[in-house]
Amino acid sequence: MIVRDALRSLRYSRSQAVFYWVTLLLTTTFLYLYFIMMMSDSVTAGFLTEGTDFLATAVTVTVIVICMIAILYANSYFVRRKAPELAVRLISGATYTQLSMYLLLQTLTLMILAMPLGILIGRCSLPLLSRLVSQYAGVPYTITVGKDGIVMASVFLGFVVFWIIMLNLSFAYRNAANMMFNTSALAKGQKAGVLYLEGLPSWLRTAASAALFLIPAFLIAVNPHAAFLFILMSAVGLHMFTGAVIVPLLTKRTVRSDAVHTAAYGFLRSDVQVLRLSTILYFTDAVLLLSALTMKDGQPVEMAMYMLSYIVMNIMLSLALLFQFSSELSLRNRYFTTLANIGFTPKLRNGIQRQELTGLFGWLGILDILYTGVLLVTVYIRGRITLPAAGLLFVLSIVPLILCAVLCRIHYRRVTRC
């Protein structure tokens, strides 16, 4: 009975299941390729091996953490959309063990469908990647499938399975029925603080946060060997800049604008606050991986792996932004219902959504140009990559954001029925 109900529910929530499945597929394919390539006989610079250096370890840890974060947001989006359904089952007499099994059956089904296919895609991609690395290096290169790479890929894919199981168990045991019915208790954003600067004058907070936000992007280009320190500074600066500049600016615009702009700026202010952690992760990850290209004259396979990591991590973190924003949208239906009741026409409500998303992804695009643009120019000047490769990496950093914006727009209209 529980197996049949779980599979039936999975069929009825196809859109959420497909996005979750895609995240699992990308994670599996990438982790398999990453450890096979980084532990190839021509590199031997993977995680926890004798040839490991600090940079390879830092990049590997970053890649693993980003994959786990993407799965966290995908899983949260998946189970929160099912929260009312789970609450009904809990009220109807289901135990927490049955509820956990109900969730696990669905997520394990998606894993069974995604992980073997992801490994197969990764295995079939190795000849193509070998040819690309050979062209990059100018000499023949073959990426070999070694035992160490298979073992490490298996270990971390097993950790992915364990991580998903624990996420679902914690959701089932932590949330009571009344919390599942109350979506605001499940998808609640935190307000952006300004880190210990509240006592300073506003102009000084603005200047300090702007300096800490802007200067590290250029310092990394000047001295990439200190990139890790500058990455930390830029993360703190972006957090402070959001709280000290962006949020107050949007607050002022909500007061001085007409009704449509007031609603759009208000929603945008909430988006910036809720997505600030994902935004920081998105751009600090890009800075780290691009800095790896400038800091080290590595093996061609290793350098190609850094570029592949940069591309895939952009996709994974774009998905994380999509999932977190979609979870926040669970609160928007009642707001737009209120707007409709007080006289906002469908055209005006569509205008609110359009302006909100334009502001949000315009802000993300500015950050992308500021951080990745400067670093890609630096990588090109230092001769690590060609100009077409630098242009391709920049385009591949923008395209996931554009796709994320389109999907957010479609989902926004569907949730609010505008």
Residue, then its C-alpha position, 0 to 999 in steps of 0.5 A: m500500500i505505502v509503495r503504491d501510494a508513494l509511486r502514485s504521488l511521485r507521478y502526480s508531482r512530476s515537475q518537482a520530481v523531474f527537477y530533483w532527478v536532474t539534480l541527482l543525475l548531474t551530481t552523480t555524473f559530475l562526481y564520477l567524472y571528477f574523481i576519475m579524472m583527478m585520480s587518473d594516472s596522469v594527474t594523481a592530484g585527487f582528494l586524500t591521495e599522496g600527490t594531493d596539494f592544498l589547491a587540489t584539496a580546496v577545490t575538491v572540498t568546495v566541489i563536494v560541499i556545493c554538490m551537497i548544498a544543491i541536493l539540500y535545496a533540491n530535497s527541501y523544494f521536493v519535500r516542502r511541496k509535499a508538506p500538506e500531503l504529508a500532514v494529511r497522512l500524519i493526521s490520518g494516523a500515519t506514524y513517523t516511521q511510515l511517513s519517513m518510509y513514504l518519503l524515502l521510497q520516492t527519493l530512493t526511486l529517483m536515485i535508482l533512476a538517476m545514479p546508474l544513468g549518471i555513472l553511464i553518462g560519465r563513463c561514456s564521456l571519458p573518450l570525449l574529454s580525453r580528446l578535449v584535453s589532448q587538444y588543450a595540451g597539444v599532446p595525446y592524453t588518455i584519461t584512465v579509469g583507475k581503482d582509486g578513482i572508482v573507490m573515491a567516486s563510490v565513497f562520495l556517491g554513497f555519502v550522497v545517498f546517506w545525506i539524502i536519507m538523513l535529510n528526509l528522516s530529519f524532515a519527517y521527525r522534526n515537523a509536526a502536522n501543523m507546521m506542514f500545513n503552515t508553509s511559512a514555517l517551512a520556507k522562512g527567509q532570514k533578514a540580512g544583517v550588517l555584521y557588527l556595524e549597526g552602531l556606525p553612521s549609515w554613510l560609514r557602513t555604506a562605504a565600509s561594506a562597498a569597499l569590502f565588497l568591491i576591492p577583493a575582486f580586483l585584488i584577486a586579479v593582482n595577486p591570485h596567490a592570496a585568492f583564498l583570503f580575498i575570497l573570504m573578504s569578498a564573501v563577508g563584503l557581499h553579505m555586508f553590502t546586501g544589508a547596508v546598501i541593497v536592502p535600505l535602497l530597496t526600502k527607500r524605493t518602496v516608499r517613493s514609488d507607485a503601487v506596482h513598483t512598491a510591490a515589486y521592490g518589496f518582493l525583491r527586497s525579500d528575495v535578496q534577503v532570502l537568497r543572499l547565502s546562495t548568492i554568496l556561495y555562487f560567486t565565491d565558488a566561481v572566484l575559487l575555481l577561476s583563481a585555481l587556473t591562475m595560481k597553478d601550472g597544473q597538468p592539462v587534465e587537472m586544469a581542464m578539470y578545474m574548467l569543467s568544475y567551474i561550468v558544472m558548479n555554475i549549473m548546480l548553484s543556479l539550480a540551488l537558486l531556482f529551488q530556494f526561490s521556488s520554495e519562497l514562492s509557496l508564500r506568494n499565492r496568498y499575497f497575489t490573491t490579496l492584490a487581486n482582491i484590492g483591484f490589481t489586474p492580471k496585467l499589473r500583477n504580471g508587471i510586478q513579477r516581471q520587475e521583481l525578476t528583472g531586478l533580482f537577476g539583473w543584480l546577479g548578472i552584475l555580480d557575475i560580470l564584476y567577479t568572473g569578468v575580472l578573473l577571466v580577463t586575468v586568466y587570459i592575460r596570464g596565458r592560462i586559457t585562450l580568448p575563445a575559451a575565456g569567452l566560452l566560460f563567461v557565456l556558460s556562467i551567464v546562460p545558467l542564470i538566464l535559464c534559471a530566470v526563465l524557469c522562475r518566471i514560468h513557475y511564478r506565473r503558475v504558482t500565483r496564476c497570473 
